[in-house]
Amino acid sequence: MFDNLMATAVLPASDLDRARTWWHDVLGREPVYADDEPGNLLYDIGGTTVLVYRTDFAGTAQNTALDLVTDDIDRDATALRTHGVVFHEYDLPGLKTVDGIADIGGLRGAWFSDSEGNIIAISQPTPEMMQATKGMRAGTAN
């Protein structure tokens, strides 16, 4: 079962041209595949396929839709800010951001919205979490 299984992140877009421009201007990405008739764009982010597809329901979820994992959140948050990204500020039980970044038991994270209202996180895991994630990608995690 699932011998040839792959995982793909899926993000909705109500305006595919606007989404394509945002992915180019903010994340520096070009689609690796575009099918304009149904409205699908495929991007490669660190070896993970992200499908951006056309729908009228974009931006309605109030949860994190995609997490971009980094080894230096301060560096990458600064770079994103230079492209106009504004990070969400939170003050919730167990989650408080300072200048857009939260520290949650050693994991550091920040959240922002893309052009379609999808919430995207950027996170810097603990060294142990990063090692486990890399192990899963290499097929060596337990």
C-alpha positions in Angstrom: 0.0 0.0 0.0 1.3 3.5 -0.9 4.4 2.1 -2.5 4.6 5.1 -4.9 3.0 7.7 -2.7 4.1 11.4 -2.8 2.9 14.3 -0.7 2.0 17.7 -2.2 1.1 20.9 -0.3 -2.1 22.5 -1.7 -2.8 26.2 -1.6 -5.9 27.9 -3.1 -5.8 31.1 -5.2 -8.7 33.2 -6.3 -6.5 35.1 -8.7 -3.9 32.8 -10.3 -2.0 35.7 -12.0 -1.7 37.6 -8.7 -0.6 34.4 -7.0 2.0 33.7 -9.7 3.4 37.3 -9.3 3.5 37.0 -5.5 5.4 33.6 -5.7 7.9 35.2 -8.1 8.3 38.6 -6.4 8.3 37.5 -2.8 9.6 33.9 -2.8 11.7 34.1 -6.0 10.0 31.1 -7.5 8.8 30.3 -11.0 6.3 27.5 -11.5 7.9 24.2 -12.6 4.6 23.4 -14.3 1.6 25.6 -15.3 -1.8 24.4 -16.6 -3.7 27.6 -17.2 -7.0 26.0 -18.3 -8.0 24.5 -15.0 -5.8 27.0 -13.2 -2.9 25.0 -11.6 0.6 26.1 -10.8 3.3 23.7 -9.4 6.2 25.0 -7.4 9.2 23.3 -6.0 10.1 24.4 -2.4 13.0 22.5 -1.0 12.0 19.3 -2.9 8.3 19.5 -1.9 5.7 20.1 -4.5 3.3 23.0 -3.8 0.2 23.1 -5.9 -1.4 26.5 -6.2 -4.8 26.1 -7.7 -7.7 28.4 -8.8 -10.8 28.5 -6.5 -13.2 31.0 -5.2 -12.6 29.7 -1.6 -9.0 31.0 -1.3 -8.0 32.7 1.9 -10.9 31.3 3.9 -8.9 29.0 6.2 -7.6 30.6 9.4 -4.9 28.1 10.0 -1.3 27.7 8.8 -1.5 26.2 5.3 2.2 25.9 4.5 5.4 25.9 6.6 8.7 26.9 5.2 11.5 25.4 7.3 14.7 27.4 7.6 18.0 27.1 9.5 18.0 30.9 10.2 14.6 32.5 10.7 16.1 36.0 11.5 17.9 36.1 8.1 14.9 34.8 6.1 12.4 37.0 8.0 14.5 40.0 7.1 14.7 39.0 3.5 10.9 38.5 3.4 10.3 41.9 4.9 12.4 43.5 2.1 9.8 42.0 -0.3 6.9 43.6 1.6 5.9 40.7 3.9 4.3 41.8 7.1 4.3 39.2 9.8 1.2 38.6 11.9 1.5 39.4 15.6 -0.1 37.0 18.1 -0.6 37.3 21.9 -2.4 34.0 22.7 -2.0 31.5 25.5 1.2 29.6 24.6 2.0 31.8 21.6 3.3 35.3 21.8 5.2 37.0 19.0 7.9 39.7 19.4 8.6 41.6 16.2 6.6 38.9 14.4 8.6 35.9 15.7 7.5 33.5 18.5 9.7 31.1 20.5 7.9 27.9 21.4 10.1 25.7 23.4 13.1 26.3 21.2 11.2 26.2 17.9 11.0 29.7 16.5 8.2 30.6 14.1 6.6 33.5 12.3 3.4 33.8 10.2 2.3 35.9 7.2 -0.3 35.8 4.5 0.3 35.4 0.8 -1.5 37.3 -1.9 -4.5 35.1 -1.6 -4.9 35.3 2.2 -3.4 31.9 2.9 -1.4 31.8 6.2 2.2 30.7 5.6 4.6 30.0 8.4 8.4 30.2 8.4 9.9 28.2 11.2 13.3 27.3 12.6 13.0 24.0 14.4 15.2 22.9 17.3 18.3 21.0 16.1 16.7 17.7 17.1 13.6 18.5 15.1 15.7 19.5 12.1 17.7 16.3 12.3 14.5 14.2 12.4 13.0 16.1 9.5 16.2 15.6 7.4 16.2 11.9 8.4 12.6 11.5 7.2 13.5 13.1 3.8 16.5 10.8 3.5 14.3 7.8 4.5 16.3 7.1 7.7 13.9 8.3 10.4 12.4 5.7 12.8 
